[in-house]
Amino acid sequence: MRVKDVFLFLPGEAHTVVMATADERDRPVTCAADVMDCDETGLCFLTARGKNFYSRLKRGGYVSLTGIKGDSTMTRAAASVSGEVREESAETLKRLPDKNLYMYEIYPTEKSRSALAAFKLYKGRCEWFDLSKKPIERFDMAFGGGETSGGYFVTDKCRACGKCAEVCPQNCVDIGEKAVIRQNNCLRCGNCAEVCPYGAVERRDL
């Protein structure tokens, strides 16, 4: 899994996503929006300048989104992206409706489309989470100079007792000279950290 794969999944397969921003009191606000295009540098979407969503984007310059595909919990894959956004040029603004023709039904005239603004999510992190795989599949990746989200890691305090492996719901702890957590299969439930008698498992929030 690569950042490019997540970027292609969101406009191509998920398309409509839930986006979260913060209001003037730093309370989370969500809305449904369409990811309309992507390139190697980020994700693009539209909103109208008169909307509260536009004001929140301009004020905070940050958004988190999640897109999901699948018919049920155990067949779903989800991609989440969080990071910095910026308002894009008139060229991007013109391109997005051409790639998403239904926008011409919502905003049918050139004058009505003058209310629109294009944004790009250009720096941050993305996460892929697929419950259809056994064990589950998870990837954390950064783009545009952002950072990944961290996870649980085993330190040199480990004595390879195996207690962490016993409580791992995905069986993704390998025991050798010390325990190693396979990050791409980890649920991040924290069971391993709770049962470790040596305090060898730490959570790192990058």
ZIVEN-V443957 format. One record per residue. N is the residue number from 1. RES is the residue in one small letter. PSI is psi as a letter, one per 20 degrees, with the letter a starting at -180 (999 if undefined). D_LAST is the distance of its C-alpha to the last C-alpha in Angstrom with 2 decimals. Layout:
BEGIN
((N & RES & PSI & D_LAST) (N & RES & PSI & D_LAST))
END
This chain:
BEGIN
((1 & m & p & 20.18) (2 & r & r & 19.20) (3 & v & g & 17.85) (4 & k & h & 21.57) (5 & d & g & 22.46) (6 & v & g & 20.22) (7 & f & g & 21.65) (8 & l & h & 25.14) (9 & f & g & 24.78) (10 & l & g & 24.01) (11 & p & h & 27.15) (12 & g & h & 29.27) (13 & e & g & 28.90) (14 & a & g & 27.03) (15 & h & f & 28.15) (16 & t & p & 28.18) (17 & v & r & 24.78) (18 & v & p & 23.60) (19 & m & q & 21.80) (20 & a & p & 20.26) (21 & t & a & 20.46) (22 & a & q & 21.03) (23 & d & a & 24.54) (24 & e & i & 25.90) (25 & r & j & 25.08) (26 & d & k & 21.43) (27 & r & q & 22.49) (28 & p & q & 21.23) (29 & v & p & 23.89) (30 & t & q & 24.13) (31 & c & q & 26.62) (32 & a & p & 27.70) (33 & a & r & 27.63) (34 & d & p & 28.33) (35 & v & o & 26.16) (36 & m & i & 29.08) (37 & d & r & 28.09) (38 & c & q & 25.47) (39 & d & a & 25.44) (40 & e & i & 23.16) (41 & t & i & 21.38) (42 & g & a & 20.69) (43 & l & q & 22.35) (44 & c & q & 25.36) (45 & f & r & 27.00) (46 & l & q & 29.80) (47 & t & r & 30.66) (48 & a & q & 33.59) (49 & r & h & 33.46) (50 & g & i & 35.34) (51 & k & q & 32.76) (52 & n & h & 30.42) (53 & f & g & 27.62) (54 & y & g & 28.42) (55 & s & g & 28.37) (56 & r & h & 24.96) (57 & l & g & 23.56) (58 & k & h & 25.30) (59 & r & g & 24.34) (60 & g & h & 20.61) (61 & g & k & 19.95) (62 & y & q & 17.26) (63 & v & q & 17.75) (64 & s & q & 16.37) (65 & l & q & 18.77) (66 & t & p & 19.73) (67 & g & q & 22.72) (68 & i & q & 24.51) (69 & k & p & 27.41) (70 & g & q & 29.64) (71 & d & h & 32.59) (72 & s & r & 31.21) (73 & t & g & 28.12) (74 & m & j & 28.52) (75 & t & j & 29.22) (76 & r & q & 26.45) (77 & a & q & 23.62) (78 & a & q & 21.01) (79 & a & p & 18.82) (80 & s & p & 16.26) (81 & v & p & 15.07) (82 & s & p & 13.35) (83 & g & a & 13.69) (84 & e & q & 16.22) (85 & v & q & 19.92) (86 & r & q & 23.10) (87 & e & p & 26.75) (88 & e & r & 28.44) (89 & s & r & 31.90) (90 & a & h & 35.21) (91 & e & g & 35.20) (92 & t & g & 32.13) (93 & l & h & 33.71) (94 & k & h & 36.88) (95 & r & h & 35.28) (96 & l & g & 33.36) (97 & p & h & 36.52) (98 & d & h & 38.28) (99 & k & i & 35.68) (100 & n & m & 35.71) (101 & l & h & 39.43) (102 & y & h & 39.32) (103 & m & h & 38.13) (104 & y & i & 41.71) (105 & e & h & 42.94) (106 & i & g & 40.65) (107 & y & n & 41.33) (108 & p & h & 44.68) (109 & t & q & 45.82) (110 & e & h & 44.53) (111 & k & g & 44.98) (112 & s & h & 42.90) (113 & r & i & 40.07) (114 & s & i & 40.04) (115 & a & i & 38.00) (116 & l & q & 35.02) (117 & a & q & 31.91) (118 & a & q & 29.52) (119 & f & q & 25.76) (120 & k & p & 23.15) (121 & l & o & 19.48) (122 & y & i & 18.61) (123 & k & p & 14.96) (124 & g & b & 11.82) (125 & r & q & 10.69) (126 & c & q & 13.10) (127 & e & p & 13.60) (128 & w & p & 16.94) (129 & f & o & 18.34) (130 & d & o & 21.94) (131 & l & i & 23.93) (132 & s & i & 27.06) (133 & k & q & 25.95) (134 & k & o & 26.66) (135 & p & r & 24.25) (136 & i & q & 21.93) (137 & e & p & 20.04) (138 & r & p & 16.41) (139 & f & p & 14.59) (140 & d & p & 11.21) (141 & m & q & 11.74) (142 & a & q & 11.00) (143 & f & q & 14.11) (144 & g & k & 15.67) (145 & g & j & 13.11) (146 & g & a & 10.13) (147 & e & q & 6.65) (148 & t & r & 6.22) (149 & s & i & 5.22) (150 & g & b & 4.97) (151 & g & a & 8.36) (152 & y & p & 11.08) (153 & f & q & 12.12) (154 & v & p & 15.48) (155 & t & a & 16.07) (156 & d & i & 19.43) (157 & k & i & 20.83) (158 & c & p & 21.69) (159 & r & j & 25.47) (160 & a & k & 25.58) (161 & c & h & 27.41) (162 & g & j & 26.34) (163 & k & h & 25.84) (164 & c & h & 22.40) (165 & a & h & 24.09) (166 & e & h & 26.85) (167 & v & j & 24.77) (168 & c & o & 22.52) (169 & p & i & 23.87) (170 & q & j & 23.06) (171 & n & l & 24.24) (172 & c & k & 21.18) (173 & v & o & 21.11) (174 & d & p & 23.22) (175 & i & o & 25.01) (176 & g & c & 26.18) (177 & e & h & 26.14) (178 & k & r & 22.97) (179 & a & q & 21.16) (180 & v & p & 18.79) (181 & i & p & 16.92) (182 & r & o & 17.48) (183 & q & h & 14.21) (184 & n & i & 16.33) (185 & n & j & 18.49) (186 & c & p & 16.33) (187 & l & i & 16.89) (188 & r & l & 14.11) (189 & c & h & 17.03) (190 & g & j & 16.28) (191 & n & g & 19.87) (192 & c & g & 19.10) (193 & a & h & 17.37) (194 & e & h & 20.29) (195 & v & i & 23.04) (196 & c & o & 21.96) (197 & p & i & 24.69) (198 & y & j & 22.97) (199 & g & k & 19.59) (200 & a & i & 18.20) (201 & v & p & 15.54) (202 & e & q & 12.27) (203 & r & p & 9.52) (204 & r & o & 5.96) (205 & d & o & 3.78) (206 & l & 999 & 0.00))
END
